[in-house]
Amino acid sequence: METPLVILLLHEWGLVIQAVEAALTGLDVSLQTASSLGEALLRLQHHPVDLVMVGLSPPAHSGMEAIRQLRGIMPDLPLLALVPREIPSLARSALKTGAWDWVGVPAEPDELRQAVRKLAAVGAARMPGEETEGPTALASPADEDHGVELIGSGPRLQALREQISRLARDERPVLILGEEGTGRQAAARAIHHESRRAGAPFLGLQCVGTPPELLGAELFGSVEPSAGLREGRLQTTGGGTLFLDGAAVLPGESLTRLALLTHTGEGRPPGVPEAVGPDVRLLFGAVLSSRHPGAVAALPPEFVARFRERQTLEVPPLRERREDLPGLITQLLDRLSRAARVRKYFSREAQELLYAYPWPGNFQELRFIVRTGFALAEGETILSAHLLIGGPHRQLSAQTEQLSIEELLEAKLRALLGRVNRENLRGLYPLILQHAERPLLRVVLEQVQGNQLRAAEILGINRNTLRKKLQQLGIRPRAE
C-alpha cells in the first residue's frame, strides 16, 4: 500500500476548504489545513508535506507573502496557488512570486486533480540529493547543506571525526546511531568519502515508510515474469557504499540475509551464480531515543550484537555540542545569504534565544529555524520574533503575559495594519472575526475533548450554530 500524498491547504475560508476536500475525494491524499502562514510553518516544521496549496482570497497580499516566504524557506516544495476566477491577474503575480502552478477557484474537480498529480510528480523528480533515483532514496531538504552537521571544533565532534576516519579505513559494516535530526546520513557519507570507495556511488535508502514486502526486492533484487532478473540496490551500487537508515523496520528475513552478507558475502539475488557477490560497503542507521539514552529503536538484539563496539558510531545530539552552535549557525546563514545575494544577521536577542534553546529536533530543526528566520526578516536583522522556536506551544514572553486579550489583539492589529497596503484592503472586519473565532472554538473543543454539546454550553450558543461555524471555519472536531 502506497503512502498517501500529504497536502497542506493554507486558506482562511471554510467554504473553500470544503470545496477542495470534495474535489479531492477518491484520491489517495491526506489533506491538512492551516489558516495562517505562522500555523503553516509550524506544521511544516514537524510534519513534512508533498504539496502546499495557498489561497489568494482578498486581500490577496497575505497569500502572495505566504508564497514568497515558503519559496524562500523550502525552494523545492511544490506550491499551487488557488486564484479567484474573478481576479485572473493574480495568477501571473503568483507565478512570478514563486508558485509552481495555479488553479482557478471555485475549482473544477478534474482541473484540481490534474494539477495536484502534476505538481506531485514534478516535486518528487526535483528532490535534491546525490543518491540514485528510486522511491526509497534518501534526499536532504537542502542539498547545499550536506555536511554542515559535522562542522564544529568541540570535543564531541572531534571524537566523532576520529571515529569516522578509523571506520573509513575498514571494510566491515557500521551501525550508526543517533537521535532524529542529528545527521546519521552525513556521518555515513563522511565514512564513504574518506574510504577507498569514494569514487564509487553512495546510496542512502530510507527504510521507514517503504512497504515491508517491497524492501526485500528493493535490496536483493527479484525475478519478474515479464522483465526477468531485476537487480537490487546491493548490485547496482557498483563498488560503492549503501546506507540503510531506519533499519529497525526491515523484515526479519531481510535482516538475516544482510547479517549473512556482512560476514559471508551471501547477498545474491535469485538466479545469480554463487561465485558472484555484491561489492558494496554496508552502513546501517538506527534511531536513538532522546527520552531513553542508549536505547536503540526496535532493532533485534542479535542483530545489534553483530556490531562490536569498534564498529558502532554514535552521532551526538546538538544539546551535547553547544560549543559548535555559533559555527553551525554562521555557516547556514552564510549559505543562505550567498544564495539570496542579501546579507542578514541575527540580533543579540535572537542569538541568545538560539544558544539557550535545547534543540530537541537537533540539526534538522536548527536548519529549519534559521531558514525560516531568514525568510521572515524583511530587513537585514533577524529578530527573535522571526524565530519559530519551541513549536506551537512556545511560551509567551513575560511582557506579553501581562497583557489582556483585548490589549494583545490590539497590538497585533496595529502591527498588521502597519505592514499592509491599506489602499487595497477590503473585507477586514469578517476576516478578523474569523481569526478570533477559530482559536476560541479550537481551545474550547480541546478542553472538552471534542464534546460539541458541552462546548456550545460554555460558549453560550446553540449547538447547531456551533456546528455551522465549525464547517465555515474548516475546523474538524475530534469524534465525540
C-alpha positions as CSV (number, residue, x, y, z in Angstrom):
1,M,0.0,0.0,0.0
2,E,1.5,3.3,-1.1
3,T,1.8,6.3,1.3
4,P,-0.9,8.9,0.8
5,L,0.1,12.2,-0.8
6,V,0.2,14.8,2.1
7,I,-1.2,18.2,1.1
8,L,-1.3,21.3,3.3
9,L,-4.0,23.8,2.3
10,L,-3.3,27.4,3.5
11,H,-6.7,29.2,3.3
12,E,-8.9,31.2,5.6
13,W,-12.3,30.4,4.2
14,G,-14.1,27.2,5.4
15,L,-16.2,27.0,2.2
16,V,-13.1,26.8,0.0
17,I,-11.6,24.2,2.3
18,Q,-14.8,22.1,1.9
19,A,-14.7,22.5,-1.9
20,V,-11.1,21.3,-2.1
21,E,-11.9,18.3,0.1
22,A,-14.8,17.4,-2.1
23,A,-12.7,17.8,-5.3
24,L,-10.0,15.5,-4.0
25,T,-12.4,12.8,-2.9
26,G,-11.3,9.5,-4.2
27,L,-7.6,10.4,-4.5
28,D,-5.2,8.8,-2.0
29,V,-4.4,12.1,-0.2
30,S,-4.2,13.3,3.3
31,L,-5.4,17.0,3.4
32,Q,-4.2,19.2,6.3
33,T,-5.3,22.8,6.8
34,A,-3.8,26.0,8.2
35,S,-5.5,29.4,8.5
36,S,-2.3,31.5,8.6
37,L,1.3,31.4,7.5
38,G,2.6,31.0,11.0
39,E,0.4,28.0,11.6
40,A,1.5,26.5,8.2
41,L,5.2,27.0,9.1
42,L,4.8,25.3,12.5
43,R,3.0,22.4,10.8
44,L,5.8,22.1,8.2
45,Q,8.5,22.2,10.9
46,H,7.1,19.0,12.4
47,H,5.2,17.3,9.6
48,P,6.7,17.3,6.1
49,V,4.2,17.5,3.2
50,D,4.3,16.8,-0.5
51,L,2.4,19.8,-1.7
52,V,1.1,23.2,-0.4
53,M,-1.9,24.9,-1.7
54,V,-2.1,28.7,-1.0
55,G,-5.4,30.6,-1.3
56,L,-5.3,34.1,-2.7
57,S,-8.6,35.2,-1.3
58,P,-9.0,39.0,-1.0
59,P,-7.0,40.8,0.3
60,A,-4.5,38.7,-1.7
61,H,-1.3,40.2,-0.3
62,S,-1.3,37.7,2.6
63,G,-1.4,34.8,0.2
64,M,1.4,36.3,-2.0
65,E,3.5,36.9,1.1
66,A,3.0,33.2,2.1
67,I,4.1,32.1,-1.3
68,R,7.2,34.3,-1.2
69,Q,8.2,33.1,2.3
70,L,7.5,29.4,1.6
71,R,9.6,29.6,-1.6
72,G,12.5,31.2,0.3
73,I,12.4,28.6,3.2
74,M,11.7,25.5,1.1
75,P,12.7,26.1,-2.5
76,D,11.9,22.6,-3.7
77,L,8.4,22.4,-2.1
78,P,5.7,22.4,-4.8
79,L,3.3,25.4,-4.4
80,L,-0.1,25.6,-6.0
81,A,-1.9,28.9,-6.0
82,L,-5.7,29.0,-5.7
83,V,-6.7,32.1,-7.6
84,P,-10.3,33.6,-7.6
85,R,-11.7,33.3,-11.1
86,E,-12.9,36.9,-10.9
87,I,-9.3,38.1,-10.5
88,P,-7.3,36.2,-13.1
89,S,-4.5,38.7,-13.0
90,L,-3.4,37.3,-9.6
91,A,-2.3,34.1,-11.4
92,R,0.6,35.8,-13.1
93,S,1.7,37.5,-9.9
94,A,1.6,34.2,-8.1
95,L,3.8,32.5,-10.6
96,K,6.3,35.4,-10.5
97,T,6.3,35.2,-6.7
98,G,7.2,31.5,-6.7
99,A,4.1,29.4,-7.2
100,W,4.7,26.4,-9.5
101,D,1.2,26.4,-10.9
102,W,-2.3,27.9,-10.3
103,V,-5.9,26.8,-10.4
104,G,-9.0,29.0,-10.5
105,V,-11.5,28.8,-7.7
106,P,-14.2,27.7,-7.4
107,A,-12.1,24.8,-8.8
108,E,-13.3,22.2,-11.3
109,P,-12.6,18.8,-9.7
110,D,-10.8,17.4,-12.7
111,E,-8.7,20.6,-13.1
112,L,-7.6,20.5,-9.4
113,R,-6.8,16.8,-9.5
114,Q,-4.7,17.1,-12.6
115,A,-2.7,20.0,-11.1
116,V,-2.1,18.0,-7.9
117,R,-0.9,15.0,-9.8
118,K,1.4,17.1,-12.0
119,L,3.0,19.0,-9.1
120,A,3.4,15.9,-7.0
121,A,5.2,14.2,-9.8
122,V,7.4,17.2,-10.6
123,G,8.2,17.6,-6.9
124,A,9.3,14.0,-6.5
125,A,11.6,14.3,-9.5
126,R,13.2,17.5,-8.2
127,M,14.0,16.2,-4.8
128,P,17.7,17.0,-4.3
129,G,20.5,14.6,-3.3
130,E,23.4,12.8,-4.8
131,E,21.7,9.4,-4.3
132,T,20.3,7.4,-7.2
133,E,16.7,7.5,-8.1
134,G,14.0,5.3,-6.5
135,P,11.1,5.5,-4.2
136,T,13.2,4.8,-1.1
137,A,16.2,7.0,-1.9
138,L,17.1,9.5,0.8
139,A,17.1,13.1,-0.1
140,S,18.1,16.1,2.0
141,P,15.7,19.1,2.1
142,A,18.6,21.3,1.3
143,D,21.3,19.7,-0.9
144,E,23.7,22.7,-0.4
145,D,23.7,21.9,3.4
146,H,25.2,18.5,3.0
147,G,27.9,18.0,5.6
148,V,27.1,21.1,7.7
149,E,26.0,18.9,10.5
150,L,29.7,17.9,11.1
151,I,31.0,21.5,11.3
152,G,32.5,22.4,14.7
153,S,35.5,22.1,16.9
154,G,34.1,20.8,20.1
155,P,35.4,17.6,21.8
156,R,32.3,15.5,20.9
157,L,32.7,16.4,17.2
158,Q,36.4,15.9,17.2
159,A,36.0,12.4,18.7
160,L,33.3,11.7,16.1
161,R,35.6,12.7,13.2
162,E,38.4,10.5,14.6
163,Q,36.0,7.5,14.7
164,I,34.8,8.3,11.1
165,S,38.4,8.3,9.8
166,R,39.1,5.0,11.6
167,L,36.0,3.4,10.3
168,A,36.6,4.6,6.7
169,R,39.8,2.5,6.6
170,D,37.8,-0.6,7.4
171,E,35.5,-2.6,5.1
172,R,33.3,-4.1,7.8
173,P,29.7,-2.8,8.2
174,V,29.0,0.0,10.7
175,L,25.9,0.7,12.8
176,I,25.4,4.5,13.0
177,L,23.2,5.6,15.9
178,G,21.7,9.0,16.7
179,E,18.6,10.8,17.6
180,E,16.3,12.2,14.9
181,G,17.9,15.0,13.0
182,T,21.5,14.6,14.3
183,G,23.0,13.8,11.0
184,R,23.3,10.0,10.7
185,Q,23.3,10.2,6.9
186,A,26.0,12.9,7.0
187,A,28.2,10.6,9.1
188,A,27.6,7.8,6.6
189,R,28.5,10.0,3.7
190,A,31.7,11.1,5.5
191,I,32.8,7.5,6.0
192,H,32.2,6.9,2.3
193,H,34.1,9.9,1.2
194,E,37.2,9.1,3.3
195,S,37.2,5.4,2.2
196,R,38.7,3.8,-0.8
197,R,35.2,3.7,-2.3
198,A,35.0,7.5,-2.5
199,G,34.9,7.4,-6.3
200,A,32.0,5.0,-6.4
201,P,28.3,5.7,-5.8
202,F,27.0,6.5,-2.3
203,L,23.3,5.5,-1.9
204,G,21.1,6.2,1.1
205,L,17.9,4.3,1.5
206,Q,15.2,5.3,3.9
207,C,13.6,2.0,5.1
208,V,10.9,3.8,7.1
209,G,7.7,4.3,5.1
210,T,8.5,1.7,2.5
211,P,6.1,-1.3,2.5
212,P,8.0,-4.3,4.0
213,E,7.1,-6.6,1.1
214,L,9.0,-4.2,-1.2
215,L,12.1,-3.8,0.9
216,G,13.4,-7.2,0.2
217,A,13.1,-6.9,-3.6
218,E,14.5,-3.3,-3.4
219,L,17.6,-4.6,-1.6
220,F,18.3,-8.0,-3.1
221,G,16.5,-7.9,-6.4
222,S,13.8,-10.2,-7.8
223,V,12.8,-12.3,-10.7
224,E,9.9,-10.7,-12.6
225,P,7.8,-12.8,-15.0
226,S,7.8,-10.1,-17.7
227,A,11.2,-8.5,-17.3
228,G,13.3,-11.4,-15.9
229,L,16.0,-10.7,-13.4
230,R,15.8,-7.2,-11.7
231,E,18.9,-6.3,-9.8
232,G,18.6,-4.9,-6.3
233,R,20.4,-2.0,-4.7
234,L,23.1,-4.3,-3.4
235,Q,24.1,-5.0,-7.0
236,T,23.5,-1.5,-8.6
237,T,25.6,0.4,-6.0
238,G,28.6,-0.8,-8.0
239,G,31.5,-1.0,-5.6
240,G,30.2,1.9,-3.5
241,T,28.5,2.3,-0.1
242,L,24.9,1.5,0.8
243,F,23.5,3.3,3.8
244,L,20.2,1.8,5.2
245,D,18.6,4.3,7.6
246,G,15.7,3.1,9.7
247,A,17.0,-0.4,9.6
248,A,14.7,-1.3,12.5
249,V,11.7,-1.7,10.1
250,L,13.5,-4.2,7.9
251,P,11.7,-7.6,7.8
252,G,13.3,-10.3,9.8
253,E,14.2,-12.3,6.7
254,S,16.0,-9.3,5.2
255,L,17.9,-8.6,8.4
256,T,19.0,-12.2,8.4
257,R,20.2,-12.1,4.8
258,L,22.0,-8.8,5.5
259,A,23.6,-10.2,8.6
260,L,24.9,-13.1,6.5
261,L,26.2,-10.7,3.9
262,T,28.1,-8.7,6.5
263,H,30.1,-11.9,7.3
264,T,30.0,-14.2,4.3
265,G,29.0,-12.1,1.3
266,E,25.9,-14.1,0.7
267,G,23.7,-11.3,-0.6
268,R,22.9,-12.6,-4.1
269,P,19.6,-12.0,-5.8
270,P,17.7,-15.1,-7.1
271,G,19.3,-16.5,-10.2
272,V,22.8,-15.1,-9.7
273,P,25.6,-17.6,-9.6
274,E,27.3,-18.3,-6.2
275,A,30.6,-17.0,-7.4
276,V,29.3,-13.5,-7.9
277,G,28.8,-11.5,-4.7
278,P,27.9,-7.8,-4.3
279,D,30.9,-5.5,-3.9
280,V,29.4,-3.0,-1.5
281,R,30.1,-1.4,1.9
282,L,27.1,-1.7,4.2
283,L,26.3,1.0,6.7
284,F,23.2,0.9,8.9
285,G,21.3,3.7,10.7
286,A,19.1,3.4,13.7
287,V,17.3,6.0,15.9
288,L,18.3,6.5,19.5
289,S,15.6,7.6,21.9
290,S,16.1,11.1,23.3
291,R,14.0,10.0,26.4
292,H,15.9,6.8,27.0
293,P,19.6,7.4,26.2
294,G,21.3,4.3,24.7
295,A,18.0,2.7,23.7
296,V,18.0,1.6,20.0
297,A,14.6,1.8,18.3
298,A,13.4,-1.8,17.9
299,L,16.5,-3.4,16.4
300,P,16.7,-7.1,17.3
301,P,19.4,-7.6,20.0
302,E,21.0,-10.4,18.0
303,F,21.5,-8.0,15.0
304,V,23.0,-5.2,17.2
305,A,25.3,-7.8,18.8
306,R,26.9,-8.4,15.4
307,F,28.4,-4.9,15.6
308,R,31.3,-4.8,18.1
309,E,31.9,-1.5,19.9
310,R,34.6,-0.5,17.4
311,Q,32.0,-0.9,14.6
312,T,29.3,1.3,16.2
313,L,29.2,5.1,15.7
314,E,27.0,7.4,17.7
315,V,26.3,10.9,16.4
316,P,25.9,13.2,19.4
317,P,22.8,15.3,19.8
318,L,23.0,19.1,19.3
319,R,22.4,19.8,23.0
320,E,25.7,18.0,23.8
321,R,27.7,20.1,21.4
322,R,26.6,23.6,22.2
323,E,30.1,25.0,21.6
324,D,29.5,24.2,17.9
325,L,26.3,26.2,17.6
326,P,27.9,29.5,16.6
327,G,29.8,27.9,13.8
328,L,26.8,25.9,12.6
329,I,24.5,29.0,12.6
330,T,27.1,31.1,10.8
331,Q,27.6,28.5,8.1
332,L,23.8,28.2,7.5
333,L,23.4,31.9,7.5
334,D,26.3,32.5,5.1
335,R,25.0,29.9,2.6
336,L,21.5,31.5,2.7
337,S,23.0,35.0,2.2
338,R,25.1,33.9,-0.8
339,A,22.1,32.2,-2.4
340,A,19.8,35.1,-1.9
341,R,22.6,37.7,-2.5
342,V,21.4,39.5,0.6
343,R,23.4,39.7,3.8
344,K,21.4,39.2,7.0
345,Y,22.4,39.0,10.7
346,F,20.8,37.7,13.9
347,S,20.1,40.3,16.6
348,R,21.7,39.8,20.0
349,E,18.4,38.7,21.5
350,A,17.9,36.2,18.6
351,Q,21.4,34.8,19.2
352,E,20.7,34.3,22.9
353,L,17.5,32.5,22.1
354,L,19.2,30.2,19.6
355,Y,22.0,29.4,22.1
356,A,19.7,28.8,25.0
357,Y,17.2,26.5,23.2
358,P,17.7,22.7,23.8
359,W,17.1,21.7,20.2
360,P,15.1,18.5,20.6
361,G,14.9,18.2,16.8
362,N,18.7,18.6,16.5
363,F,20.4,19.9,13.3
364,Q,17.2,19.3,11.2
365,E,15.3,21.7,13.5
366,L,18.2,24.2,13.6
367,R,18.3,24.4,9.8
368,F,14.5,24.9,9.6
369,I,14.6,27.7,12.2
370,V,17.5,29.5,10.6
371,R,16.0,29.3,7.1
372,T,12.5,30.4,8.4
373,G,14.0,33.3,10.3
374,F,16.0,34.4,7.2
375,A,12.8,34.4,5.1
376,L,10.6,36.1,7.6
377,A,13.0,39.0,8.2
378,E,12.3,41.8,5.8
379,G,15.4,43.8,6.7
380,E,19.0,42.8,7.3
381,T,18.4,41.9,11.0
382,I,16.7,38.7,12.0
383,L,14.9,39.3,15.3
384,S,13.8,36.8,18.0
385,A,10.2,37.3,16.8
386,H,11.2,35.8,13.5
387,L,12.4,32.5,15.1
388,L,9.7,29.8,15.3
389,I,11.4,28.1,18.3
390,G,9.6,25.8,20.5
391,G,6.8,24.6,18.3
392,P,3.1,25.7,18.6
393,H,3.2,25.8,22.4
394,R,6.1,28.2,22.7
395,Q,5.9,30.1,26.0
396,L,4.8,33.8,25.8
397,S,7.3,36.4,27.0
398,A,6.8,37.9,30.4
399,Q,5.8,41.2,28.8
400,T,3.1,39.5,26.7
401,E,1.7,37.5,29.6
402,Q,0.9,40.8,31.4
403,L,-1.4,41.9,28.5
404,S,-5.1,41.3,28.5
405,I,-6.7,39.5,25.5
406,E,-8.0,42.9,24.3
407,E,-4.6,44.6,24.6
408,L,-2.9,41.6,22.9
409,L,-5.3,41.7,19.9
410,E,-5.0,45.5,19.6
411,A,-1.2,45.2,19.5
412,K,-1.4,42.5,16.8
413,L,-3.9,44.6,14.7
414,R,-1.7,47.7,14.9
415,A,1.3,45.6,13.7
416,L,-0.8,44.1,10.9
417,L,-2.2,47.4,9.6
418,G,1.3,48.9,9.8
419,R,2.6,46.3,7.4
420,V,-0.1,46.1,4.7
421,N,-1.1,48.4,1.9
422,R,-4.3,49.9,3.3
423,E,-5.4,51.3,-0.1
424,N,-6.3,47.8,-1.4
425,L,-7.5,46.5,1.9
426,R,-11.1,45.2,1.8
427,G,-13.3,42.9,4.0
428,L,-11.1,43.2,7.1
429,Y,-14.0,43.0,9.6
430,P,-15.2,39.5,8.9
431,L,-11.6,38.3,8.3
432,I,-10.5,39.4,11.8
433,L,-13.6,37.9,13.4
434,Q,-12.7,34.6,11.8
435,H,-9.2,34.8,13.2
436,A,-10.7,35.4,16.7
437,E,-13.4,32.7,16.4
438,R,-11.2,30.0,15.1
439,P,-8.7,29.7,18.1
440,L,-11.6,30.2,20.6
441,L,-13.5,27.3,19.2
442,R,-10.4,25.1,18.9
443,V,-9.4,25.8,22.5
444,V,-12.9,25.2,23.9
445,L,-13.3,21.9,22.0
446,E,-9.9,20.8,23.1
447,Q,-10.8,21.4,26.8
448,V,-14.0,19.3,26.5
449,Q,-12.4,16.5,24.4
450,G,-14.5,17.4,21.3
451,N,-17.9,17.3,23.1
452,Q,-19.8,19.8,20.9
453,L,-22.8,19.9,23.3
454,R,-20.7,20.9,26.2
455,A,-18.7,23.3,24.0
456,A,-21.9,25.0,22.9
457,E,-22.9,25.4,26.6
458,I,-19.6,27.0,27.5
459,L,-19.7,29.4,24.5
460,G,-23.4,30.3,25.2
461,I,-24.5,29.4,21.6
462,N,-26.8,26.8,20.1
463,R,-25.3,23.5,19.1
464,N,-26.5,23.9,15.5
465,T,-24.8,27.3,15.4
466,L,-21.6,25.8,16.7
467,R,-21.7,23.1,14.0
468,K,-22.3,25.7,11.3
469,K,-19.4,27.8,12.5
470,L,-17.1,24.7,12.6
471,Q,-18.0,24.0,9.0
472,Q,-17.5,27.6,7.9
473,L,-14.1,27.9,9.6
474,G,-12.9,24.4,8.4
475,I,-12.4,23.1,11.9
476,R,-12.6,19.3,12.3
477,P,-13.5,18.4,15.9
478,R,-12.4,15.0,17.2
479,A,-15.1,12.4,17.3
480,E,-17.3,12.5,20.5
